Structures are given as structure tokens and as C-alpha cells.
Amino acid sequence: MKKLALATTYVIIIVSAFFIVYLFLSNNNKPNNTHSNNSVEPAIPSQSNDFVLKDLAESNNVTVNFSDKPTVILFFTSWCPYCNEDAPKLVKLEKQYKSEVNVFGINVTYRDNIQDVKEYVQQHYIEYPTLLDESGDIYNKFGGSGFPSLYFFNAQGDIVDAIIGSTDIETIENSFKYLLENFNV
């Protein structure tokens, strides 16, 4: 009888551990849209300085300048299924809002292949600047939370919204609207 009780206890512990791991993994893939509670994850800096990265041609340096107008930054990799799912959504929204918002795609190049990135940009008809974070320093500065990662900045460089993971186009567009309604210069 003691062996049965001990075996049952072990089974309960193992099942509980698997359930906790499952909850952790399933919550990490859900989008994190922060403007509903006006908070950003602590790992993400509240303000950003301008920075410079190479463009996709690898020959020009591009400055991401937050003071020009509100800015949206997308961190992505070409192999990420969620990035591929969200790419057409962001292309559509960038075309719709490009006169009011700067959009930059930043490929985390040390985790990708440059030729695959070029094909990804061509496949999705991406016209906004695609920059290369070769070392991952910029990605890590913003928490390195997963792919895709969308950050919304006001003209002072403050992060005012973030979406981590794939989501529907309405949620992304609501973040664009929130940025423009509350933080446009």
C-alpha cells in the first residue's frame, strides 16, 4: 500500500511539472499588447536612443531616428513561421500609415542567413527599410523576447506599446492608431 501511495505521488508530481511547463510555453507564444494596461515589460528600456545598422544591401548605414515621427520597429527572422504569418499584415499597415509613421524591419542576422532574409523581403514585398542586427545587440537591448517583436515609439523615443508574438491585423492596427492618437507630434 505504501508503494502505491508513493508511486501515485510521483505520478502527480510529474504530471504537475509537465502542466506547468505547458502553461509557461503556451503563454510565451501569445501576443503581448501592452497599451491596454499602459505598461511595458521591465526588460524593455523605457526610452531609446537613435542607432545605426546596415541595410539589407550591407553597403549603407541607416540611422533609426525617433525624433522624425512615431516609429514602429519589427524584429524578425526569415525562418520564423509567426514572422512569415505577420509579414503581409505589417506590409499592408506600413503602406497605409507610412506618411505618419516610420517602420523599420530589423532582422536578427546572427540567427539567420542573409540570402534567406533577402528572399523573405522579396517574397513579402517589403518596401520599408530592412536593417541587419548582425550581433543581436539591438534585439537584446529590447529584451530579446521572441519573434516577431513589434515596438511602438513616440517621437521622443519612448516605447509606448509592444506586441510580442503573432497576432491579428486588427490588434496591430489598433497599436498603430494608439500610437498616432496619443503620441503624434
Phi, psi and omega per residue, in radians:
M1 nan -0.674 3.114
K2 -1.116 -0.683 3.136
K3 -1.136 -0.665 3.127
L4 -1.153 -0.739 3.119
A5 -1.137 -0.713 3.118
L6 -1.150 -0.751 3.111
A7 -1.104 -0.720 3.113
T8 -1.097 -0.720 3.112
T9 -1.080 -0.781 3.109
Y10 -1.076 -0.743 3.133
V11 -1.089 -0.747 3.130
I12 -1.099 -0.744 3.134
I13 -1.114 -0.786 -3.120
I14 -1.143 -0.780 3.126
V15 -1.106 -0.716 3.112
S16 -1.104 -0.720 3.130
A17 -1.107 -0.778 3.105
F18 -1.085 -0.689 3.141
F19 -1.130 -0.736 3.126
I20 -1.121 -0.765 3.098
V21 -1.082 -0.757 3.114
Y22 -1.035 -0.809 3.130
L23 -1.089 -0.723 3.129
F24 -1.081 -0.852 -3.110
L25 -1.168 -0.691 -3.119
S26 -1.227 -0.563 3.103
N27 -1.302 -0.481 3.128
N28 -1.260 -0.330 -3.138
N29 -1.667 -0.026 3.120
K30 -1.488 2.547 3.128
P31 -1.121 2.584 3.089
N32 -2.032 1.716 -3.134
N33 -1.784 1.951 -2.924
T34 -1.610 -0.205 -3.046
H35 -1.246 -0.227 3.103
S36 -1.180 -0.491 3.106
N37 -2.120 0.145 3.089
N38 0.931 0.613 3.071
S39 -2.283 2.665 3.110
V40 -2.117 2.523 -3.132
E41 -0.892 2.460 -3.088
P42 -1.005 -0.487 -3.105
A43 -1.252 -0.255 -3.091
I44 -1.616 2.246 3.117
P45 -1.115 2.553 -3.117
S46 -1.363 -0.417 -3.136
Q47 -2.412 2.552 -3.110
S48 -2.141 2.568 3.034
N49 -1.674 2.722 3.047
D50 -0.971 2.621 3.075
F51 -2.524 2.882 -3.070
V52 -2.153 2.322 3.057
L53 -2.372 2.767 3.046
K54 -1.245 2.616 3.048
D55 -1.454 3.116 -3.065
L56 -1.107 -0.499 3.091
A57 -1.261 -0.200 3.142
E58 1.127 0.277 -3.107
S59 -2.017 -0.306 -3.109
N60 -2.084 2.504 3.012
N61 -1.654 2.370 -3.132
V62 -2.094 2.287 3.086
T63 -1.617 2.214 2.997
V64 -1.531 1.872 -3.045
N65 -1.923 1.962 -3.072
F66 -1.338 -0.371 -3.055
S67 -1.370 -0.228 -3.141
D68 -1.107 -0.932 3.092
K69 -2.964 2.983 3.112
P70 -0.896 2.551 -2.992
T71 -2.286 2.470 3.038
V72 -2.069 2.260 3.093
I73 -2.062 2.284 3.081
L74 -1.981 2.118 2.982
F75 -1.657 2.291 -3.073
F76 -2.623 2.921 2.917
T77 -2.304 2.689 -3.106
S78 -1.242 -0.464 -3.080
W79 -1.511 -0.136 -3.075
C80 -1.330 2.081 -3.134
P81 -1.097 -0.584 -3.138
Y82 -1.244 -0.606 3.070
C83 -1.136 -0.747 3.112
N84 -1.127 -0.606 3.100
E85 -1.194 -0.692 -3.076
D86 -1.540 -0.273 -3.084
A87 -0.960 -0.856 3.140
P88 -1.089 -0.543 3.125
K89 -1.142 -0.810 -3.108
L90 -1.219 -0.620 3.084
V91 -1.052 -0.793 -3.141
K92 -1.096 -0.802 -3.108
L93 -1.203 -0.641 3.103
E94 -1.090 -0.734 3.114
K95 -1.106 -0.669 -3.119
Q96 -1.218 -0.639 -3.008
Y97 -1.966 0.141 -2.982
K98 -1.095 -0.394 3.101
S99 -1.342 -0.276 -3.085
E100 -1.963 -0.338 -3.018
V101 -2.399 2.412 2.960
N102 -1.505 2.348 3.062
V103 -2.124 2.321 3.070
F104 -2.247 2.270 2.961
G105 -1.655 2.255 3.135
I106 -2.093 1.974 3.100
N107 -1.453 2.318 3.097
V108 -1.489 1.443 -2.888
T109 -1.140 -0.552 -3.124
Y110 -1.179 -0.193 3.086
R111 -1.965 0.343 -3.046
D112 -2.547 -3.125 3.102
N113 -2.089 2.218 -3.017
I114 -1.026 -0.659 3.122
Q115 -1.161 -0.678 3.087
D116 -1.125 -0.610 3.116
V117 -1.157 -0.762 3.122
K118 -1.075 -0.719 3.112
E119 -1.163 -0.676 3.108
Y120 -1.051 -0.813 -3.135
V121 -1.100 -0.745 3.132
Q122 -1.188 -0.771 -3.114
Q123 -1.052 -0.648 -3.079
H124 -1.711 0.093 3.104
Y125 0.980 0.754 -3.114
I126 -1.358 2.127 3.134
E127 -1.865 -0.349 3.113
Y128 -1.249 2.739 -3.080
P129 -1.016 2.300 3.045
T130 -1.908 2.092 -3.069
L131 -1.954 2.796 -3.053
L132 -1.993 2.028 3.035
D133 -1.674 1.466 -3.000
E134 -1.165 -0.555 -3.100
S135 -1.707 -0.303 -3.063
G136 1.490 0.064 -3.094
D137 -1.084 -0.751 -3.122
I138 -1.211 -0.792 3.090
Y139 -0.979 -0.819 3.140
N140 -1.168 -0.560 3.094
K141 -1.010 -0.600 -3.123
F142 -1.662 0.315 3.000
G143 1.783 -0.276 3.140
G144 0.874 0.865 -2.948
S145 -1.487 -0.166 -3.115
G146 2.388 -3.109 -3.094
F147 -2.226 2.512 -0.282
P148 -1.242 2.725 3.053
S149 -2.194 2.083 3.123
L150 -1.909 2.253 3.092
Y151 -2.147 2.388 -3.100
F152 -1.993 2.153 -3.052
F153 -2.060 2.454 2.975
N154 -1.399 3.132 -3.074
A155 -1.242 -0.137 3.067
Q156 -1.651 -0.016 -3.141
G157 1.514 0.179 3.099
D158 -1.443 2.360 3.038
I159 -1.325 2.144 -3.110
V160 -1.982 -0.152 3.126
D161 -2.866 2.727 3.093
A162 -2.673 2.507 3.022
I163 -2.260 2.074 3.118
I164 -1.913 2.105 -3.121
G165 1.756 3.005 -3.115
S166 -1.326 2.599 3.099
T167 -2.716 3.097 -3.122
D168 -1.384 2.813 -3.076
I169 -1.124 -0.546 3.141
E170 -1.118 -0.712 3.132
T171 -1.140 -0.758 3.115
I172 -1.122 -0.765 -3.139
E173 -1.127 -0.643 3.078
N174 -1.053 -0.614 3.087
S175 -1.216 -0.673 3.037
F176 -1.050 -0.835 -3.121
K177 -1.100 -0.761 3.116
Y178 -1.014 -0.784 3.127
L179 -1.041 -0.808 -3.082
L180 -1.280 -0.671 -3.118
E181 -1.225 -0.542 -3.019
N182 -1.902 -0.309 -2.988
F183 -2.394 0.239 3.128
N184 -1.279 2.504 -3.138
V185 -1.577 nan nan
